[in-house]
Amino acid sequence: MFAKIKSSTFIDALQFELTALKGNLLRGVLKDDSGSVCSVMEKNVDAEKEFTWQGLNDLPYGRYTLELFQGGDEMRLNLVKRV
């Protein structure tokens, strides 16, 4: 596990705590319940320990799946956007 989410609920941003990075590029894909891609992020994370994915305030409330890719590793997390 190369990242931890500070909270599984969010309003307009997601905060990550990064650990054990195996490269510089972090890629995230946020999908809704139907599997449609709602947002994509790519970030160069050289020596960063924390990262905030901003700009998620336009997404409707509901359940989402976050897929994170870093090096050859992949993570999937279930999230909820609330008011």
PDB file of N, CA, C and O in Angstrom:
ATOM      1  N   MET A   1       0.849  -1.180   0.000  1.00  0.00           N
ATOM      2  CA  MET A   1       0.000   0.000   0.000  1.00  0.00           C
ATOM      3  C   MET A   1       0.891   1.239   0.000  1.00  0.00           C
ATOM      4  O   MET A   1       1.653   1.456   0.942  1.00  0.00           O
ATOM      5  N   PHE A   2       0.800   2.033  -1.030  1.00  0.00           N
ATOM      6  CA  PHE A   2       1.682   3.189  -1.176  1.00  0.00           C
ATOM      7  C   PHE A   2       1.005   4.502  -0.822  1.00  0.00           C
ATOM      8  O   PHE A   2       1.655   5.547  -0.806  1.00  0.00           O
ATOM      9  N   ALA A   3      -0.305   4.465  -0.534  1.00  0.00           N
ATOM     10  CA  ALA A   3      -1.014   5.692  -0.169  1.00  0.00           C
ATOM     11  C   ALA A   3      -2.134   5.373   0.805  1.00  0.00           C
ATOM     12  O   ALA A   3      -2.742   4.304   0.755  1.00  0.00           O
ATOM     13  N   LYS A   4      -2.389   6.316   1.683  1.00  0.00           N
ATOM     14  CA  LYS A   4      -3.522   6.222   2.599  1.00  0.00           C
ATOM     15  C   LYS A   4      -4.386   7.453   2.378  1.00  0.00           C
ATOM     16  O   LYS A   4      -3.881   8.562   2.205  1.00  0.00           O
ATOM     17  N   ILE A   5      -5.691   7.240   2.385  1.00  0.00           N
ATOM     18  CA  ILE A   5      -6.632   8.348   2.267  1.00  0.00           C
ATOM     19  C   ILE A   5      -6.949   8.820   3.678  1.00  0.00           C
ATOM     20  O   ILE A   5      -7.231   8.013   4.563  1.00  0.00           O
ATOM     21  N   LYS A   6      -6.900  10.131   3.883  1.00  0.00           N
ATOM     22  CA  LYS A   6      -7.158  10.675   5.221  1.00  0.00           C
ATOM     23  C   LYS A   6      -8.588  10.397   5.664  1.00  0.00           C
ATOM     24  O   LYS A   6      -8.831  10.180   6.852  1.00  0.00           O
ATOM     25  N   SER A   7      -9.545  10.398   4.728  1.00  0.00           N
ATOM     26  CA  SER A   7     -10.942  10.120   5.049  1.00  0.00           C
ATOM     27  C   SER A   7     -11.607   9.497   3.829  1.00  0.00           C
ATOM     28  O   SER A   7     -11.336   9.903   2.698  1.00  0.00           O
ATOM     29  N   SER A   8     -12.478   8.509   4.053  1.00  0.00           N
ATOM     30  CA  SER A   8     -13.163   7.862   2.932  1.00  0.00           C
ATOM     31  C   SER A   8     -14.379   8.664   2.472  1.00  0.00           C
ATOM     32  O   SER A   8     -15.051   8.279   1.515  1.00  0.00           O
ATOM     33  N   THR A   9     -14.663   9.775   3.147  1.00  0.00           N
ATOM     34  CA  THR A   9     -15.697  10.698   2.688  1.00  0.00           C
ATOM     35  C   THR A   9     -15.029  12.008   2.281  1.00  0.00           C
ATOM     36  O   THR A   9     -14.031  12.415   2.876  1.00  0.00           O
ATOM     37  N   PHE A  10     -15.580  12.661   1.270  1.00  0.00           N
ATOM     38  CA  PHE A  10     -14.983  13.914   0.808  1.00  0.00           C
ATOM     39  C   PHE A  10     -16.069  14.864   0.335  1.00  0.00           C
ATOM     40  O   PHE A  10     -17.196  14.450   0.061  1.00  0.00           O
ATOM     41  N   ILE A  11     -15.721  16.142   0.241  1.00  0.00           N
ATOM     42  CA  ILE A  11     -16.635  17.168  -0.250  1.00  0.00           C
ATOM     43  C   ILE A  11     -16.122  17.727  -1.574  1.00  0.00           C
ATOM     44  O   ILE A  11     -16.817  17.660  -2.588  1.00  0.00           O
ATOM     45  N   ASP A  12     -14.907  18.280  -1.567  1.00  0.00           N
ATOM     46  CA  ASP A  12     -14.368  18.868  -2.797  1.00  0.00           C
ATOM     47  C   ASP A  12     -12.909  18.517  -3.054  1.00  0.00           C
ATOM     48  O   ASP A  12     -12.326  18.973  -4.038  1.00  0.00           O
ATOM     49  N   ALA A  13     -12.312  17.706  -2.176  1.00  0.00           N
ATOM     50  CA  ALA A  13     -10.902  17.328  -2.348  1.00  0.00           C
ATOM     51  C   ALA A  13     -10.629  16.020  -1.612  1.00  0.00           C
ATOM     52  O   ALA A  13     -11.326  15.668  -0.660  1.00  0.00           O
ATOM     53  N   LEU A  14      -9.603  15.310  -2.071  1.00  0.00           N
ATOM     54  CA  LEU A  14      -9.128  14.094  -1.401  1.00  0.00           C
ATOM     55  C   LEU A  14      -7.709  14.333  -0.918  1.00  0.00           C
ATOM     56  O   LEU A  14      -6.880  14.874  -1.649  1.00  0.00           O
ATOM     57  N   GLN A  15      -7.430  13.927   0.322  1.00  0.00           N
ATOM     58  CA  GLN A  15      -6.089  14.083   0.876  1.00  0.00           C
ATOM     59  C   GLN A  15      -5.442  12.711   1.023  1.00  0.00           C
ATOM     60  O   GLN A  15      -6.026  11.787   1.589  1.00  0.00           O
ATOM     61  N   PHE A  16      -4.222  12.601   0.498  1.00  0.00           N
ATOM     62  CA  PHE A  16      -3.469  11.355   0.533  1.00  0.00           C
ATOM     63  C   PHE A  16      -2.245  11.509   1.416  1.00  0.00           C
ATOM     64  O   PHE A  16      -1.642  12.580   1.477  1.00  0.00           O
ATOM     65  N   GLU A  17      -1.884  10.434   2.099  1.00  0.00           N
ATOM     66  CA  GLU A  17      -0.589  10.331   2.762  1.00  0.00           C
ATOM     67  C   GLU A  17       0.191   9.286   1.972  1.00  0.00           C
ATOM     68  O   GLU A  17      -0.236   8.137   1.870  1.00  0.00           O
ATOM     69  N   LEU A  18       1.330   9.680   1.416  1.00  0.00           N
ATOM     70  CA  LEU A  18       2.097   8.813   0.519  1.00  0.00           C
ATOM     71  C   LEU A  18       3.214   8.103   1.273  1.00  0.00           C
ATOM     72  O   LEU A  18       3.936   8.715   2.060  1.00  0.00           O
ATOM     73  N   THR A  19       3.349   6.791   1.018  1.00  0.00           N
ATOM     74  CA  THR A  19       4.402   5.988   1.638  1.00  0.00           C
ATOM     75  C   THR A  19       4.933   4.991   0.622  1.00  0.00           C
ATOM     76  O   THR A  19       4.212   4.585  -0.289  1.00  0.00           O
ATOM     77  N   ALA A  20       6.172   4.601   0.770  1.00  0.00           N
ATOM     78  CA  ALA A  20       6.795   3.543  -0.040  1.00  0.00           C
ATOM     79  C   ALA A  20       6.597   3.756  -1.538  1.00  0.00           C
ATOM     80  O   ALA A  20       6.148   2.851  -2.242  1.00  0.00           O
ATOM     81  N   LEU A  21       6.925   4.929  -2.015  1.00  0.00           N
ATOM     82  CA  LEU A  21       6.775   5.215  -3.438  1.00  0.00           C
ATOM     83  C   LEU A  21       7.832   4.487  -4.258  1.00  0.00           C
ATOM     84  O   LEU A  21       8.990   4.398  -3.850  1.00  0.00           O
ATOM     85  N   LYS A  22       7.428   3.963  -5.425  1.00  0.00           N
ATOM     86  CA  LYS A  22       8.338   3.231  -6.309  1.00  0.00           C
ATOM     87  C   LYS A  22       8.528   3.958  -7.626  1.00  0.00           C
ATOM     88  O   LYS A  22       8.668   3.326  -8.672  1.00  0.00           O
ATOM     89  N   GLY A  23       8.533   5.241  -7.584  1.00  0.00           N
ATOM     90  CA  GLY A  23       8.665   6.054  -8.787  1.00  0.00           C
ATOM     91  C   GLY A  23       8.147   7.441  -8.499  1.00  0.00           C
ATOM     92  O   GLY A  23       7.816   7.767  -7.359  1.00  0.00           O
ATOM     93  N   ASN A  24       8.076   8.258  -9.530  1.00  0.00           N
ATOM     94  CA  ASN A  24       7.675   9.644  -9.332  1.00  0.00           C
ATOM     95  C   ASN A  24       6.239   9.936  -9.727  1.00  0.00           C
ATOM     96  O   ASN A  24       5.662  10.904  -9.234  1.00  0.00           O
ATOM     97  N   LEU A  25       5.644   9.136 -10.597  1.00  0.00           N
ATOM     98  CA  LEU A  25       4.328   9.450 -11.136  1.00  0.00           C
ATOM     99  C   LEU A  25       3.225   8.740 -10.360  1.00  0.00           C
ATOM    100  O   LEU A  25       3.239   7.517 -10.219  1.00  0.00           O
ATOM    101  N   LEU A  26       2.271   9.517  -9.861  1.00  0.00           N
ATOM    102  CA  LEU A  26       1.073   8.990  -9.205  1.00  0.00           C
ATOM    103  C   LEU A  26      -0.103   9.300 -10.115  1.00  0.00           C
ATOM    104  O   LEU A  26      -0.297  10.447 -10.516  1.00  0.00           O
ATOM    105  N   ARG A  27      -0.889   8.278 -10.441  1.00  0.00           N
ATOM    106  CA  ARG A  27      -2.046   8.458 -11.319  1.00  0.00           C
ATOM    107  C   ARG A  27      -3.287   7.993 -10.580  1.00  0.00           C
ATOM    108  O   ARG A  27      -3.288   6.926  -9.966  1.00  0.00           O
ATOM    109  N   GLY A  28      -4.338   8.789 -10.637  1.00  0.00           N
ATOM    110  CA  GLY A  28      -5.595   8.447  -9.989  1.00  0.00           C
ATOM    111  C   GLY A  28      -6.754   8.540 -10.954  1.00  0.00           C
ATOM    112  O   GLY A  28      -6.807   9.434 -11.799  1.00  0.00           O
ATOM    113  N   VAL A  29      -7.695   7.598 -10.820  1.00  0.00           N
ATOM    114  CA  VAL A  29      -8.915   7.593 -11.623  1.00  0.00           C
ATOM    115  C   VAL A  29     -10.084   7.448 -10.657  1.00  0.00           C
ATOM    116  O   VAL A  29     -10.135   6.504  -9.868  1.00  0.00           O
ATOM    117  N   LEU A  30     -11.018   8.384 -10.724  1.00  0.00           N
ATOM    118  CA  LEU A  30     -12.195   8.364  -9.868  1.00  0.00           C
ATOM    119  C   LEU A  30     -13.392   7.976 -10.721  1.00  0.00           C
ATOM    120  O   LEU A  30     -13.712   8.650 -11.700  1.00  0.00           O
ATOM    121  N   LYS A  31     -14.063   6.865 -10.336  1.00  0.00           N
ATOM    122  CA  LYS A  31     -15.199   6.351 -11.105  1.00  0.00           C
ATOM    123  C   LYS A  31     -16.450   6.364 -10.243  1.00  0.00           C
ATOM    124  O   LYS A  31     -16.385   6.198  -9.025  1.00  0.00           O
ATOM    125  N   ASP A  32     -17.607   6.567 -10.903  1.00  0.00           N
ATOM    126  CA  ASP A  32     -18.868   6.531 -10.170  1.00  0.00           C
ATOM    127  C   ASP A  32     -19.364   5.090 -10.066  1.00  0.00           C
ATOM    128  O   ASP A  32     -18.679   4.161 -10.493  1.00  0.00           O
ATOM    129  N   ASP A  33     -20.570   4.906  -9.490  1.00  0.00           N
ATOM    130  CA  ASP A  33     -21.128   3.566  -9.279  1.00  0.00           C
ATOM    131  C   ASP A  33     -21.300   2.766 -10.563  1.00  0.00           C
ATOM    132  O   ASP A  33     -21.210   1.539 -10.543  1.00  0.00           O
ATOM    133  N   SER A  34     -21.544   3.444 -11.674  1.00  0.00           N
ATOM    134  CA  SER A  34     -21.748   2.737 -12.938  1.00  0.00           C
ATOM    135  C   SER A  34     -20.433   2.415 -13.647  1.00  0.00           C
ATOM    136  O   SER A  34     -20.434   1.763 -14.691  1.00  0.00           O
ATOM    137  N   GLY A  35     -19.306   2.873 -13.077  1.00  0.00           N
ATOM    138  CA  GLY A  35     -18.000   2.595 -13.666  1.00  0.00           C
ATOM    139  C   GLY A  35     -17.508   3.662 -14.626  1.00  0.00           C
ATOM    140  O   GLY A  35     -16.446   3.513 -15.231  1.00  0.00           O
ATOM    141  N   SER A  36     -18.271   4.735 -14.771  1.00  0.00           N
ATOM    142  CA  SER A  36     -17.855   5.833 -15.652  1.00  0.00           C
ATOM    143  C   SER A  36     -16.751   6.653 -15.001  1.00  0.00           C
ATOM    144  O   SER A  36     -16.801   6.932 -13.803  1.00  0.00           O
ATOM    145  N   VAL A  37     -15.763   7.035 -15.785  1.00  0.00           N
ATOM    146  CA  VAL A  37     -14.659   7.852 -15.275  1.00  0.00           C
ATOM    147  C   VAL A  37     -15.163   9.276 -15.066  1.00  0.00           C
ATOM    148  O   VAL A  37     -15.668   9.908 -15.993  1.00  0.00           O
ATOM    149  N   CYS A  38     -15.020   9.771 -13.839  1.00  0.00           N
ATOM    150  CA  CYS A  38     -15.480  11.120 -13.486  1.00  0.00           C
ATOM    151  C   CYS A  38     -14.336  12.117 -13.418  1.00  0.00           C
ATOM    152  O   CYS A  38     -14.518  13.299 -13.708  1.00  0.00           O
ATOM    153  N   SER A  39     -13.166  11.645 -13.036  1.00  0.00           N
ATOM    154  CA  SER A  39     -12.016  12.540 -12.920  1.00  0.00           C
ATOM    155  C   SER A  39     -10.734  11.719 -13.009  1.00  0.00           C
ATOM    156  O   SER A  39     -10.674  10.580 -12.545  1.00  0.00           O
ATOM    157  N   VAL A  40      -9.712  12.319 -13.612  1.00  0.00           N
ATOM    158  CA  VAL A  40      -8.402  11.676 -13.746  1.00  0.00           C
ATOM    159  C   VAL A  40      -7.344  12.663 -13.284  1.00  0.00           C
ATOM    160  O   VAL A  40      -7.436  13.860 -13.557  1.00  0.00           O
ATOM    161  N   MET A  41      -6.339  12.155 -12.581  1.00  0.00           N
ATOM    162  CA  MET A  41      -5.273  12.997 -12.059  1.00  0.00           C
ATOM    163  C   MET A  41      -3.942  12.301 -12.288  1.00  0.00           C
ATOM    164  O   MET A  41      -3.826  11.092 -12.085  1.00  0.00           O
ATOM    165  N   GLU A  42      -2.942  13.054 -12.709  1.00  0.00           N
ATOM    166  CA  GLU A  42      -1.557  12.580 -12.773  1.00  0.00           C
ATOM    167  C   GLU A  42      -0.693  13.616 -12.093  1.00  0.00           C
ATOM    168  O   GLU A  42      -0.806  14.811 -12.365  1.00  0.00           O
ATOM    169  N   LYS A  43       0.172  13.152 -11.206  1.00  0.00           N
ATOM    170  CA  LYS A  43       0.977  14.076 -10.406  1.00  0.00           C
ATOM    171  C   LYS A  43       2.377  13.516 -10.250  1.00  0.00           C
ATOM    172  O   LYS A  43       2.559  12.333  -9.960  1.00  0.00           O
ATOM    173  N   ASN A  44       3.356  14.371 -10.443  1.00  0.00           N
ATOM    174  CA  ASN A  44       4.743  14.013 -10.187  1.00  0.00           C
ATOM    175  C   ASN A  44       5.005  14.235  -8.698  1.00  0.00           C
ATOM    176  O   ASN A  44       4.978  15.372  -8.228  1.00  0.00           O
ATOM    177  N   VAL A  45       5.257  13.164  -7.959  1.00  0.00           N
ATOM    178  CA  VAL A  45       5.406  13.238  -6.500  1.00  0.00           C
ATOM    179  C   VAL A  45       6.816  12.816  -6.101  1.00  0.00           C
ATOM    180  O   VAL A  45       7.016  11.714  -5.590  1.00  0.00           O
ATOM    181  N   ASP A  46       7.777  13.678  -6.330  1.00  0.00           N
ATOM    182  CA  ASP A  46       9.179  13.346  -6.054  1.00  0.00           C
ATOM    183  C   ASP A  46       9.404  12.936  -4.606  1.00  0.00           C
ATOM    184  O   ASP A  46       9.627  11.758  -4.327  1.00  0.00           O
ATOM    185  N   ALA A  47       9.352  13.873  -3.699  1.00  0.00           N
ATOM    186  CA  ALA A  47       9.633  13.585  -2.292  1.00  0.00           C
ATOM    187  C   ALA A  47       8.480  14.024  -1.406  1.00  0.00           C
ATOM    188  O   ALA A  47       8.663  14.255  -0.211  1.00  0.00           O
ATOM    189  N   GLU A  48       7.303  14.137  -1.982  1.00  0.00           N
ATOM    190  CA  GLU A  48       6.151  14.594  -1.214  1.00  0.00           C
ATOM    191  C   GLU A  48       5.635  13.489  -0.309  1.00  0.00           C
ATOM    192  O   GLU A  48       5.602  12.320  -0.694  1.00  0.00           O
ATOM    193  N   LYS A  49       5.235  13.866   0.891  1.00  0.00           N
ATOM    194  CA  LYS A  49       4.651  12.916   1.842  1.00  0.00           C
ATOM    195  C   LYS A  49       3.134  13.012   1.847  1.00  0.00           C
ATOM    196  O   LYS A  49       2.449  12.060   2.220  1.00  0.00           O
ATOM    197  N   GLU A  50       2.610  14.160   1.433  1.00  0.00           N
ATOM    198  CA  GLU A  50       1.170  14.364   1.368  1.00  0.00           C
ATOM    199  C   GLU A  50       0.806  15.025   0.047  1.00  0.00           C
ATOM    200  O   GLU A  50       1.596  15.762  -0.542  1.00  0.00           O
ATOM    201  N   PHE A  51      -0.405  14.743  -0.398  1.00  0.00           N
ATOM    202  CA  PHE A  51      -0.894  15.311  -1.649  1.00  0.00           C
ATOM    203  C   PHE A  51      -2.398  15.497  -1.532  1.00  0.00           C
ATOM    204  O   PHE A  51      -3.084  14.651  -0.958  1.00  0.00           O
ATOM    205  N   THR A  52      -2.920  16.598  -2.071  1.00  0.00           N
ATOM    206  CA  THR A  52      -4.358  16.866  -2.072  1.00  0.00           C
ATOM    207  C   THR A  52      -4.850  16.968  -3.510  1.00  0.00           C
ATOM    208  O   THR A  52      -4.346  17.771  -4.295  1.00  0.00           O
ATOM    209  N   TRP A  53      -5.838  16.147  -3.844  1.00  0.00           N
ATOM    210  CA  TRP A  53      -6.473  16.167  -5.161  1.00  0.00           C
ATOM    211  C   TRP A  53      -7.639  17.141  -5.078  1.00  0.00           C
ATOM    212  O   TRP A  53      -8.679  16.827  -4.498  1.00  0.00           O
ATOM    213  N   GLN A  54      -7.465  18.308  -5.651  1.00  0.00           N
ATOM    214  CA  GLN A  54      -8.461  19.382  -5.600  1.00  0.00           C
ATOM    215  C   GLN A  54      -9.415  19.300  -6.791  1.00  0.00           C
ATOM    216  O   GLN A  54      -9.197  18.530  -7.726  1.00  0.00           O
ATOM    217  N   GLY A  55     -10.466  20.102  -6.738  1.00  0.00           N
ATOM    218  CA  GLY A  55     -11.346  20.272  -7.889  1.00  0.00           C
ATOM    219  C   GLY A  55     -12.422  19.224  -8.051  1.00  0.00           C
ATOM    220  O   GLY A  55     -12.891  18.993  -9.165  1.00  0.00           O
ATOM    221  N   LEU A  56     -12.825  18.582  -6.966  1.00  0.00           N
ATOM    222  CA  LEU A  56     -13.846  17.541  -7.053  1.00  0.00           C
ATOM    223  C   LEU A  56     -15.221  18.052  -6.636  1.00  0.00           C
ATOM    224  O   LEU A  56     -16.144  17.260  -6.448  1.00  0.00           O
ATOM    225  N   ASN A  57     -15.364  19.362  -6.489  1.00  0.00           N
ATOM    226  CA  ASN A  57     -16.618  19.939  -6.013  1.00  0.00           C
ATOM    227  C   ASN A  57     -17.743  19.854  -7.045  1.00  0.00           C
ATOM    228  O   ASN A  57     -18.911  19.948  -6.670  1.00  0.00           O
ATOM    229  N   ASP A  58     -17.433  19.679  -8.329  1.00  0.00           N
ATOM    230  CA  ASP A  58     -18.468  19.595  -9.368  1.00  0.00           C
ATOM    231  C   ASP A  58     -19.092  18.205  -9.482  1.00  0.00           C
ATOM    232  O   ASP A  58     -20.082  18.032 -10.193  1.00  0.00           O
ATOM    233  N   LEU A  59     -18.534  17.226  -8.803  1.00  0.00           N
ATOM    234  CA  LEU A  59     -19.075  15.868  -8.871  1.00  0.00           C
ATOM    235  C   LEU A  59     -20.360  15.773  -8.057  1.00  0.00           C
ATOM    236  O   LEU A  59     -20.472  16.409  -7.009  1.00  0.00           O
ATOM    237  N   PRO A  60     -21.336  14.985  -8.524  1.00  0.00           N
ATOM    238  CA  PRO A  60     -22.556  14.800  -7.730  1.00  0.00           C
ATOM    239  C   PRO A  60     -22.273  13.953  -6.486  1.00  0.00           C
ATOM    240  O   PRO A  60     -21.300  13.201  -6.435  1.00  0.00           O
ATOM    241  N   TYR A  61     -23.138  14.091  -5.498  1.00  0.00           N
ATOM    242  CA  TYR A  61     -22.997  13.305  -4.276  1.00  0.00           C
ATOM    243  C   TYR A  61     -23.252  11.842  -4.585  1.00  0.00           C
ATOM    244  O   TYR A  61     -24.060  11.521  -5.456  1.00  0.00           O
ATOM    245  N   GLY A  62     -22.563  10.947  -3.872  1.00  0.00           N
ATOM    246  CA  GLY A  62     -22.760   9.522  -4.076  1.00  0.00           C
ATOM    247  C   GLY A  62     -21.498   8.731  -3.807  1.00  0.00           C
ATOM    248  O   GLY A  62     -20.543   9.225  -3.207  1.00  0.00           O
ATOM    249  N   ARG A  63     -21.516   7.484  -4.268  1.00  0.00           N
ATOM    250  CA  ARG A  63     -20.393   6.562  -4.070  1.00  0.00           C
ATOM    251  C   ARG A  63     -19.458   6.590  -5.269  1.00  0.00           C
ATOM    252  O   ARG A  63     -19.881   6.738  -6.416  1.00  0.00           O
ATOM    253  N   TYR A  64     -18.174   6.444  -4.964  1.00  0.00           N
ATOM    254  CA  TYR A  64     -17.141   6.454  -5.998  1.00  0.00           C
ATOM    255  C   TYR A  64     -16.103   5.384  -5.696  1.00  0.00           C
ATOM    256  O   TYR A  64     -15.944   4.959  -4.551  1.00  0.00           O
ATOM    257  N   THR A  65     -15.403   4.957  -6.733  1.00  0.00           N
ATOM    258  CA  THR A  65     -14.258   4.067  -6.592  1.00  0.00           C
ATOM    259  C   THR A  65     -13.028   4.827  -7.058  1.00  0.00           C
ATOM    260  O   THR A  65     -12.999   5.376  -8.159  1.00  0.00           O
ATOM    261  N   LEU A  66     -12.021   4.852  -6.210  1.00  0.00           N
ATOM    262  CA  LEU A  66     -10.761   5.501  -6.547  1.00  0.00           C
ATOM    263  C   LEU A  66      -9.752   4.422  -6.897  1.00  0.00           C
ATOM    264  O   LEU A  66      -9.506   3.511  -6.106  1.00  0.00           O
ATOM    265  N   GLU A  67      -9.170   4.525  -8.079  1.00  0.00           N
ATOM    266  CA  GLU A  67      -8.097   3.628  -8.500  1.00  0.00           C
ATOM    267  C   GLU A  67      -6.817   4.444  -8.554  1.00  0.00           C
ATOM    268  O   GLU A  67      -6.738   5.445  -9.266  1.00  0.00           O
ATOM    269  N   LEU A  68      -5.819   4.011  -7.801  1.00  0.00           N
ATOM    270  CA  LEU A  68      -4.520   4.682  -7.773  1.00  0.00           C
ATOM    271  C   LEU A  68      -3.475   3.771  -8.391  1.00  0.00           C
ATOM    272  O   LEU A  68      -3.454   2.568  -8.132  1.00  0.00           O
ATOM    273  N   PHE A  69      -2.607   4.355  -9.211  1.00  0.00           N
ATOM    274  CA  PHE A  69      -1.525   3.621  -9.860  1.00  0.00           C
ATOM    275  C   PHE A  69      -0.219   4.340  -9.572  1.00  0.00           C
ATOM    276  O   PHE A  69      -0.124   5.559  -9.715  1.00  0.00           O
ATOM    277  N   GLN A  70       0.791   3.571  -9.163  1.00  0.00           N
ATOM    278  CA  GLN A  70       2.095   4.168  -8.861  1.00  0.00           C
ATOM    279  C   GLN A  70       3.150   3.112  -9.113  1.00  0.00           C
ATOM    280  O   GLN A  70       3.180   2.081  -8.440  1.00  0.00           O
ATOM    281  N   GLY A  71       4.018   3.365 -10.083  1.00  0.00           N
ATOM    282  CA  GLY A  71       4.969   2.330 -10.479  1.00  0.00           C
ATOM    283  C   GLY A  71       4.181   1.154 -11.043  1.00  0.00           C
ATOM    284  O   GLY A  71       3.354   1.340 -11.936  1.00  0.00           O
ATOM    285  N   GLY A  72       4.420  -0.039 -10.543  1.00  0.00           N
ATOM    286  CA  GLY A  72       3.664  -1.216 -10.955  1.00  0.00           C
ATOM    287  C   GLY A  72       2.540  -1.556  -9.998  1.00  0.00           C
ATOM    288  O   GLY A  72       1.844  -2.552 -10.195  1.00  0.00           O
ATOM    289  N   ASP A  73       2.347  -0.750  -8.966  1.00  0.00           N
ATOM    290  CA  ASP A  73       1.329  -1.025  -7.950  1.00  0.00           C
ATOM    291  C   ASP A  73      -0.001  -0.370  -8.301  1.00  0.00           C
ATOM    292  O   ASP A  73      -0.057   0.645  -8.995  1.00  0.00           O
ATOM    293  N   GLU A  74      -1.066  -0.985  -7.799  1.00  0.00           N
ATOM    294  CA  GLU A  74      -2.413  -0.467  -8.017  1.00  0.00           C
ATOM    295  C   GLU A  74      -3.215  -0.638  -6.735  1.00  0.00           C
ATOM    296  O   GLU A  74      -3.087  -1.646  -6.041  1.00  0.00           O
ATOM    297  N   MET A  75      -4.037   0.347  -6.430  1.00  0.00           N
ATOM    298  CA  MET A  75      -4.914   0.300  -5.256  1.00  0.00           C
ATOM    299  C   MET A  75      -6.321   0.694  -5.679  1.00  0.00           C
ATOM    300  O   MET A  75      -6.500   1.502  -6.590  1.00  0.00           O
ATOM    301  N   ARG A  76      -7.325   0.119  -5.010  1.00  0.00           N
ATOM    302  CA  ARG A  76      -8.717   0.517  -5.222  1.00  0.00           C
ATOM    303  C   ARG A  76      -9.338   0.801  -3.865  1.00  0.00           C
ATOM    304  O   ARG A  76      -9.203   0.022  -2.922  1.00  0.00           O
ATOM    305  N   LEU A  77     -10.021   1.936  -3.789  1.00  0.00           N
ATOM    306  CA  LEU A  77     -10.661   2.346  -2.547  1.00  0.00           C
ATOM    307  C   LEU A  77     -12.077   2.818  -2.843  1.00  0.00           C
ATOM    308  O   LEU A  77     -12.329   3.453  -3.867  1.00  0.00           O
ATOM    309  N   ASN A  78     -13.000   2.503  -1.937  1.00  0.00           N
ATOM    310  CA  ASN A  78     -14.368   2.990  -2.053  1.00  0.00           C
ATOM    311  C   ASN A  78     -14.501   4.278  -1.260  1.00  0.00           C
ATOM    312  O   ASN A  78     -14.048   4.367  -0.118  1.00  0.00           O
ATOM    313  N   LEU A  79     -15.129   5.279  -1.875  1.00  0.00           N
ATOM    314  CA  LEU A  79     -15.281   6.594  -1.265  1.00  0.00           C
ATOM    315  C   LEU A  79     -16.723   7.059  -1.381  1.00  0.00           C
ATOM    316  O   LEU A  79     -17.497   6.550  -2.192  1.00  0.00           O
ATOM    317  N   VAL A  80     -17.067   8.043  -0.549  1.00  0.00           N
ATOM    318  CA  VAL A  80     -18.396   8.645  -0.588  1.00  0.00           C
ATOM    319  C   VAL A  80     -18.244  10.156  -0.605  1.00  0.00           C
ATOM    320  O   VAL A  80     -17.526  10.729   0.214  1.00  0.00           O
ATOM    321  N   LYS A  81     -18.929  10.798  -1.551  1.00  0.00           N
ATOM    322  CA  LYS A  81     -18.961  12.268  -1.567  1.00  0.00           C
ATOM    323  C   LYS A  81     -20.214  12.711  -0.828  1.00  0.00           C
ATOM    324  O   LYS A  81     -21.326  12.279  -1.132  1.00  0.00           O
ATOM    325  N   ARG A  82     -20.006  13.584   0.151  1.00  0.00           N
ATOM    326  CA  ARG A  82     -21.104  14.074   0.985  1.00  0.00           C
ATOM    327  C   ARG A  82     -21.260  15.571   0.840  1.00  0.00           C
ATOM    328  O   ARG A  82     -20.456  16.248   0.200  1.00  0.00           O
ATOM    329  N   VAL A  83     -22.321  16.068   1.455  1.00  0.00           N
ATOM    330  CA  VAL A  83     -22.602  17.510   1.467  1.00  0.00           C
ATOM    331  C   VAL A  83     -21.591  18.221   2.331  1.00  0.00           C
ATOM    332  O   VAL A  83     -21.651  19.442   2.474  1.00  0.00           O
TER     333      VAL A  83
END
